[in-house]
Amino acid sequence: MIDFRKAQELVLQQARSFGTEAVPLEQALGRVLAETIRADRDYPPFDRASMDGYAVRYNDLEKGVRQFTIVETLLAGYAPQRAIESGECYKIMTGAAVPAGADLIIRRENAEEQGGHMLLAERPAEALPAATLPAPADPRFPWRPFQNIARRGEDLLSGDIVIDRPCLCEPPVIGLLATLGHITVKVARPPVVGLLTTGDEVVPAGGAVSPVQIRNSNRWLLEAALKKAGAGPGVWGHAPDDPGLLRRRIGEMQGCDVLILCGGVSAGDADYVPGVLEALGVQKLFHKVAMRPGKPVWCGVTKEGKMVFALPGNPFSCLVNMILLIRPYLQACYGLPVAEPLGLAMGTARKKRSPLDEFFPVHCQGSPARVTPVTLNGSGDIRLGRQANALALHPAGADDLAEGEIVACYPFL
């Protein structure tokens, strides 16, 4: 029996790409970008007004000019007709292109208009952004060259690498790709997952159920978890507690990239899964992990390098193994860094219940964030810690957890 960190390490060593595919940008949300993205031009592509005001020549201010003739009003998306001359200004809106010759924008709050002219206020109210500009030597002259102007190319130059490694296409990435003109993107292909539940006592969720049967919640739990992890079952099936039928059902899923079984992995008389898998030539990586729940988990790899996960049948055990083993494996296959647990403070104390690493459901909330254990009557509790949004680790060998003690937390999928 190994600890969960060693189990995770063995799983990650088997990570491999499932290939790539091109998808329209509108279908890229939640997918993993799998190409290098470069800037197609300078960004900003022109000197851009960063606020509403008046575009002037800084040299005019140095010469003492305080009244300017308004040449034109510039809106975003319109090109200025000509460069401004001394004593002139453009009335300009946020996002508009700054005309040639102008190198300063006076905020509207610091000026007033009279008969086609702009007059500077006697006491400018403009505050300099201290993080980017030095404080003025003379507060009566608070302007600097290119103040309130986003310079061409200050964010990116044409050809610069913008994204150089796999990343999840979240809304900011989608917006960035659209800005760069990428309406079709290359993303990691998700694996075809075979999901096989087992057990004579298990019946379809929508079917009739006897007093000694249970509905197949694990099929739906794992399918939902796989979708959130960027995959999904391509083939689903169920096998009774019969070695021959189990072997046949596994054979029907040979075309899958990853196989997940649920139930039949412990030490009971009807727990046939480990023996059948090994008889089929699946090389065992480990069987049993020193953790609670989820201890009986079995994991192996086929001759073709395909991963096989055999999970315990209790619902919460399934969820724990999905978070600790299967999700990190999929992240590594996509080229993503494996998510590290968060260190958060316990909101209440917790007693140790076993000498193993214990994973328990918690609800994370507040500022600063704290975690509160959620009641769960064992790994078979169908509520699955319904109010929880993360797992927390009570390490093996640790004493009872005190209020305020920092624990490792793994957000739910």
C-alpha positions as CSV (number, residue, x, y, z in Angstrom):
1,M,0.0,0.0,0.0
2,I,1.4,3.4,-1.0
3,D,0.4,6.9,0.0
4,F,-1.6,9.2,-2.3
5,R,1.4,11.3,-3.3
6,K,3.2,8.3,-4.6
7,A,0.1,7.1,-6.4
8,Q,-0.3,10.5,-8.0
9,E,3.3,10.4,-9.1
10,L,2.9,7.0,-10.7
11,V,-0.2,8.2,-12.5
12,L,1.4,11.4,-13.8
13,Q,4.4,9.4,-15.2
14,Q,1.9,7.8,-17.6
15,A,0.5,11.1,-19.0
16,R,0.5,11.4,-22.8
17,S,-1.2,13.6,-25.3
18,F,-4.3,12.5,-27.0
19,G,-3.6,14.7,-30.0
20,T,-5.0,18.1,-31.1
21,E,-7.9,19.4,-33.1
22,A,-9.1,22.7,-34.5
23,V,-12.3,24.2,-33.2
24,P,-14.1,27.5,-33.9
25,L,-13.5,30.1,-31.2
26,E,-17.1,29.9,-30.0
27,Q,-16.4,26.2,-29.1
28,A,-13.1,26.8,-27.4
29,L,-14.4,27.8,-23.9
30,G,-13.1,25.3,-21.3
31,R,-10.8,23.6,-23.8
32,V,-7.0,23.6,-23.6
33,L,-5.2,25.8,-26.1
34,A,-2.4,23.7,-27.8
35,E,-0.6,26.2,-30.1
36,T,1.8,29.2,-29.7
37,I,0.0,32.5,-30.2
38,R,1.9,35.6,-31.5
39,A,0.8,39.2,-31.8
40,D,-0.3,39.9,-35.4
41,R,0.5,43.7,-35.0
42,D,1.6,46.2,-32.4
43,Y,-0.7,46.6,-29.3
44,P,-1.9,49.2,-29.0
45,P,-1.7,49.5,-32.8
46,F,-1.6,53.3,-32.5
47,D,-1.0,55.9,-29.8
48,R,-4.4,55.7,-28.0
49,A,-6.2,58.2,-25.8
50,S,-6.7,56.6,-22.4
51,M,-9.3,59.1,-21.3
52,D,-11.6,61.8,-22.6
53,G,-9.9,65.2,-23.0
54,Y,-7.8,67.3,-25.3
55,A,-4.8,66.3,-27.3
56,V,-2.1,69.0,-27.2
57,R,1.6,69.5,-27.7
58,Y,3.5,69.3,-24.5
59,N,6.0,71.9,-25.8
60,D,3.1,74.4,-25.9
61,L,2.6,74.0,-22.2
62,E,6.3,74.4,-21.5
63,K,6.1,77.7,-23.5
64,G,3.2,78.9,-21.3
65,V,0.3,78.4,-23.8
66,R,-2.9,78.0,-21.8
67,Q,-5.5,78.5,-24.5
68,F,-5.9,76.3,-27.6
69,T,-8.0,76.3,-30.7
70,I,-10.1,73.1,-31.1
71,V,-9.4,71.8,-34.6
72,E,-11.6,68.7,-34.6
73,T,-13.4,66.2,-32.4
74,L,-11.9,62.7,-32.5
75,L,-14.0,59.7,-31.8
76,A,-12.7,56.1,-31.4
77,G,-12.3,54.5,-34.8
78,Y,-11.7,57.7,-36.7
79,A,-8.4,58.8,-38.0
80,P,-7.3,62.4,-37.4
81,Q,-7.2,64.6,-40.6
82,R,-3.9,66.3,-39.9
83,A,-1.2,66.9,-37.3
84,I,-1.8,69.7,-34.9
85,E,0.1,72.9,-34.9
86,S,1.3,75.1,-32.0
87,G,-1.7,76.5,-30.1
88,E,-4.1,73.9,-31.5
89,C,-5.7,70.9,-29.9
90,Y,-8.0,68.0,-30.7
91,K,-11.0,67.2,-28.5
92,I,-10.5,63.5,-28.1
93,M,-12.5,60.5,-26.7
94,T,-11.2,57.5,-24.9
95,G,-9.8,54.9,-27.4
96,A,-9.3,57.4,-30.2
97,A,-6.1,57.6,-32.2
98,V,-3.9,60.5,-31.0
99,P,-3.1,62.9,-33.9
100,A,0.5,63.4,-35.0
101,G,2.3,66.1,-33.1
102,A,0.2,65.6,-30.0
103,D,2.0,64.0,-27.0
104,L,-0.2,64.9,-24.1
105,I,-3.9,64.6,-23.3
106,I,-5.4,67.1,-20.8
107,R,-8.4,65.6,-19.0
108,R,-11.7,67.2,-19.6
109,E,-12.0,67.9,-15.9
110,N,-8.9,70.1,-16.1
111,A,-10.2,72.4,-18.9
112,E,-13.2,74.2,-20.1
113,E,-14.5,75.2,-23.6
114,Q,-15.3,78.7,-24.7
115,G,-16.3,79.6,-28.3
116,G,-14.2,76.9,-30.0
117,H,-11.3,77.1,-27.7
118,M,-10.0,75.1,-24.8
119,L,-8.8,76.9,-21.7
120,L,-6.7,75.2,-19.1
121,A,-8.1,75.4,-15.5
122,E,-6.1,77.7,-13.2
123,R,-5.7,74.9,-10.7
124,P,-5.5,71.5,-12.5
125,A,-7.1,68.7,-10.5
126,E,-5.2,66.0,-12.4
127,A,-3.5,63.4,-10.2
128,L,-0.5,61.7,-11.6
129,P,-0.4,57.8,-11.5
130,A,2.4,57.5,-9.0
131,A,3.3,54.0,-10.1
132,T,4.2,55.1,-13.6
133,L,5.1,58.8,-13.5
134,P,7.4,60.8,-11.2
135,A,5.7,63.4,-8.9
136,P,5.9,66.8,-10.5
137,A,8.5,69.2,-9.3
138,D,6.0,72.0,-9.5
139,P,2.4,71.0,-8.5
140,R,1.2,74.0,-10.6
141,F,2.6,72.2,-13.7
142,P,1.4,68.6,-13.2
143,W,1.8,67.3,-16.8
144,R,4.3,65.0,-18.4
145,P,4.9,64.0,-22.0
146,F,2.6,61.2,-23.2
147,Q,0.5,61.5,-20.0
148,N,-2.9,59.8,-20.6
149,I,-1.7,58.2,-23.8
150,A,-1.2,54.5,-24.3
151,R,1.8,54.3,-26.5
152,R,1.9,52.2,-29.7
153,G,3.4,48.8,-28.9
154,E,3.7,49.3,-25.2
155,D,1.8,46.1,-24.5
156,L,3.0,43.9,-27.4
157,L,5.1,44.3,-30.5
158,S,4.2,42.6,-33.7
159,G,5.5,39.0,-33.6
160,D,5.8,38.9,-29.8
161,I,4.8,35.6,-28.2
162,V,1.6,36.1,-26.3
163,I,0.8,32.5,-25.2
164,D,3.7,30.0,-25.3
165,R,2.3,27.0,-23.4
166,P,-1.0,25.1,-23.0
167,C,-3.6,27.0,-21.1
168,L,-7.3,26.7,-20.3
169,C,-9.5,28.8,-22.6
170,E,-11.2,30.9,-19.9
171,P,-13.1,34.1,-20.8
172,P,-10.0,36.3,-20.7
173,V,-8.1,34.0,-23.0
174,I,-11.1,33.8,-25.4
175,G,-11.2,37.6,-25.5
176,L,-7.4,37.8,-26.1
177,L,-7.7,35.3,-29.0
178,A,-10.5,37.3,-30.6
179,T,-8.4,40.5,-30.2
180,L,-5.5,38.8,-32.1
181,G,-7.9,37.6,-34.9
182,H,-7.9,33.9,-34.0
183,I,-11.4,32.7,-34.9
184,T,-10.2,29.1,-35.2
185,V,-7.8,27.6,-32.6
186,K,-5.9,24.4,-32.1
187,V,-6.9,22.7,-28.8
188,A,-6.0,19.4,-27.1
189,R,-8.2,16.6,-28.0
190,P,-10.0,15.1,-25.0
191,P,-9.6,11.3,-24.5
192,V,-12.4,8.9,-25.3
193,V,-13.2,7.6,-21.9
194,G,-14.8,4.2,-21.2
195,L,-16.9,4.2,-18.0
196,L,-17.9,0.9,-16.6
197,T,-19.9,0.5,-13.4
198,T,-20.3,-2.9,-11.8
199,G,-22.4,-4.7,-9.2
200,D,-25.5,-6.9,-9.1
201,E,-27.2,-4.5,-6.7
202,V,-26.8,-1.5,-9.0
203,V,-29.8,-0.5,-11.3
204,P,-30.3,2.4,-13.7
205,A,-31.2,5.7,-12.0
206,G,-34.5,5.8,-13.8
207,G,-35.5,2.2,-13.2
208,A,-37.5,0.4,-10.6
209,V,-35.5,-0.3,-7.4
210,S,-36.0,-3.1,-4.9
211,P,-35.5,-2.6,-1.1
212,V,-32.0,-4.2,-1.5
213,Q,-30.8,-2.4,-4.7
214,I,-29.3,1.0,-5.3
215,R,-29.5,3.4,-8.2
216,N,-26.5,3.9,-10.4
217,S,-25.4,7.4,-9.1
218,N,-21.7,6.7,-9.8
219,R,-22.3,6.7,-13.5
220,W,-23.7,10.2,-13.3
221,L,-21.2,11.5,-10.7
222,L,-18.2,10.4,-12.7
223,E,-19.7,11.5,-16.1
224,A,-20.3,15.0,-14.6
225,A,-16.8,15.1,-13.0
226,L,-15.2,14.1,-16.3
227,K,-17.0,16.8,-18.2
228,K,-15.8,19.4,-15.7
229,A,-12.2,18.0,-16.1
230,G,-12.4,18.5,-19.9
231,A,-13.3,15.0,-20.9
232,G,-16.4,12.8,-20.9
233,P,-17.3,9.1,-21.4
234,G,-17.3,8.1,-25.0
235,V,-18.6,4.6,-24.0
236,W,-20.7,3.8,-21.0
237,G,-21.6,0.3,-19.7
238,H,-22.5,-1.8,-16.7
239,A,-21.4,-5.2,-15.7
240,P,-22.9,-7.6,-13.1
241,D,-20.7,-9.4,-10.6
242,D,-19.7,-12.1,-13.1
243,P,-16.1,-12.4,-14.2
244,G,-17.0,-13.6,-17.7
245,L,-19.4,-10.7,-18.4
246,L,-17.0,-8.2,-16.8
247,R,-14.3,-9.4,-19.2
248,R,-16.6,-9.1,-22.1
249,R,-17.7,-5.5,-21.2
250,I,-14.1,-4.5,-20.8
251,G,-13.3,-5.9,-24.2
252,E,-16.1,-3.7,-25.7
253,M,-14.2,-0.7,-24.5
254,Q,-10.8,-1.5,-26.1
255,G,-11.1,1.6,-28.4
256,C,-11.1,4.0,-25.5
257,D,-8.1,6.1,-24.5
258,V,-8.8,5.8,-20.8
259,L,-10.9,3.2,-18.9
260,I,-12.6,3.9,-15.6
261,L,-14.3,1.1,-13.6
262,C,-16.3,1.6,-10.5
263,G,-16.9,-1.1,-7.8
264,G,-15.6,-4.6,-7.3
265,V,-12.0,-3.6,-6.3
266,S,-11.9,-4.5,-2.6
267,A,-11.4,-7.9,-0.9
268,G,-14.9,-9.3,-1.1
269,D,-16.0,-12.5,-2.7
270,A,-17.5,-10.6,-5.7
271,D,-14.7,-8.2,-6.1
272,Y,-13.4,-9.5,-9.5
273,V,-12.1,-6.4,-11.1
274,P,-8.4,-6.5,-10.2
275,G,-8.1,-10.2,-11.2
276,V,-9.9,-9.7,-14.5
277,L,-7.8,-6.7,-15.4
278,E,-4.5,-8.4,-14.7
279,A,-5.7,-11.5,-16.6
280,L,-6.3,-9.2,-19.6
281,G,-2.7,-8.1,-19.5
282,V,-3.2,-4.7,-17.8
283,Q,0.0,-4.0,-15.8
284,K,-0.8,-3.0,-12.3
285,L,0.8,0.2,-11.1
286,F,-0.7,0.0,-7.6
287,H,-3.6,-1.5,-5.6
288,K,-4.7,0.2,-2.4
289,V,-3.6,3.7,-1.3
290,A,-3.2,4.6,2.3
291,M,-6.0,7.1,2.5
292,R,-9.6,7.3,3.7
293,P,-11.9,7.1,1.8
294,G,-10.8,5.6,-1.5
295,K,-8.3,3.1,-0.1
296,P,-9.1,0.1,-2.4
297,V,-8.4,2.0,-5.7
298,W,-6.6,0.0,-8.4
299,C,-4.6,1.5,-11.2
300,G,-2.8,0.0,-14.2
301,V,-1.7,0.6,-17.8
302,T,-2.4,-1.5,-20.9
303,K,0.3,-2.7,-23.3
304,E,-0.7,0.2,-25.6
305,G,-0.1,2.7,-22.8
306,K,-3.7,3.4,-21.9
307,M,-4.6,4.1,-18.3
308,V,-7.1,2.0,-16.4
309,F,-8.5,3.3,-13.1
310,A,-10.6,1.0,-11.0
311,L,-12.4,2.9,-8.2
312,P,-14.2,1.8,-5.1
313,G,-18.0,1.8,-5.4
314,N,-18.9,4.2,-2.6
315,P,-19.8,7.6,-4.0
316,F,-17.5,9.7,-1.9
317,S,-14.6,7.4,-2.6
318,C,-15.2,7.8,-6.3
319,L,-15.1,11.6,-5.9
320,V,-11.9,11.6,-3.9
321,N,-10.1,9.4,-6.4
322,M,-11.4,11.6,-9.3
323,I,-10.0,14.7,-7.6
324,L,-6.7,13.2,-6.5
325,L,-5.8,10.9,-9.4
326,I,-7.9,11.2,-12.5
327,R,-8.1,15.0,-12.7
328,P,-4.4,15.5,-12.3
329,Y,-3.7,12.8,-14.9
330,L,-6.0,14.6,-17.4
331,Q,-4.4,17.9,-16.6
332,A,-0.9,16.4,-17.3
333,C,-2.1,14.9,-20.6
334,Y,-3.3,18.3,-21.7
335,G,0.1,19.8,-20.8
336,L,-1.3,21.8,-18.0
337,P,0.4,22.1,-14.6
338,V,-1.2,19.9,-12.0
339,A,-3.2,22.1,-9.6
340,E,-1.7,22.5,-6.2
341,P,-3.9,22.3,-3.1
342,L,-4.7,25.6,-1.3
343,G,-3.5,26.2,2.3
344,L,-6.5,27.4,4.3
345,A,-7.3,27.7,8.0
346,M,-9.7,25.4,9.8
347,G,-12.8,27.2,11.0
348,T,-13.4,24.5,13.7
349,A,-11.4,21.7,15.2
350,R,-11.5,18.1,13.9
351,K,-10.7,14.8,15.6
352,K,-8.5,12.2,13.9
353,R,-10.3,9.0,13.0
354,S,-7.7,6.7,11.6
355,P,-3.9,6.4,11.1
356,L,-4.3,7.0,7.3
357,D,-4.4,10.3,5.3
358,E,-8.0,11.3,5.7
359,F,-9.9,13.4,3.2
360,F,-13.0,15.1,4.4
361,P,-15.5,17.5,2.8
362,V,-15.3,21.1,3.7
363,H,-17.0,24.4,2.8
364,C,-14.5,27.2,2.0
365,Q,-15.7,30.8,2.5
366,G,-14.9,34.1,4.0
367,S,-12.1,36.6,3.9
368,P,-9.7,35.5,5.0
369,A,-10.9,32.2,3.8
370,R,-11.6,29.4,6.4
371,V,-12.8,25.9,6.0
372,T,-15.6,24.3,7.9
373,P,-16.0,20.5,7.9
374,V,-19.3,19.2,6.4
375,T,-21.0,16.2,8.0
376,L,-20.7,13.0,6.2
377,N,-21.6,9.5,7.5
378,G,-18.9,7.6,5.8
379,S,-18.0,7.2,2.1
380,G,-21.3,5.6,1.3
381,D,-23.3,8.7,2.4
382,I,-25.3,9.6,-0.7
383,R,-25.3,13.3,0.3
384,L,-21.6,13.5,-0.7
385,G,-21.1,16.4,1.7
386,R,-23.6,18.4,-0.4
387,Q,-22.8,21.8,1.2
388,A,-19.0,21.2,0.6
389,N,-17.0,22.8,-2.2
390,A,-13.6,21.2,-1.5
391,L,-11.7,18.3,0.1
392,A,-9.4,18.9,3.0
393,L,-6.5,16.7,4.1
394,H,-6.0,15.4,7.7
395,P,-2.5,14.0,7.3
396,A,-1.6,10.5,8.5
397,G,0.1,10.7,11.9
398,A,-1.2,14.1,12.6
399,D,-2.9,15.0,15.9
400,D,-6.4,16.4,16.0
401,L,-6.7,19.6,13.9
402,A,-7.2,22.7,15.9
403,E,-9.2,25.7,14.9
404,G,-7.0,28.0,12.8
405,E,-4.6,25.3,11.8
406,I,-3.7,25.4,8.1
407,V,-4.8,22.4,6.0
408,A,-4.4,21.4,2.3
409,C,-7.6,21.9,0.4
410,Y,-8.5,20.5,-3.0
411,P,-11.4,22.4,-4.7
412,F,-14.2,20.2,-6.1
413,L,-14.2,19.7,-9.8
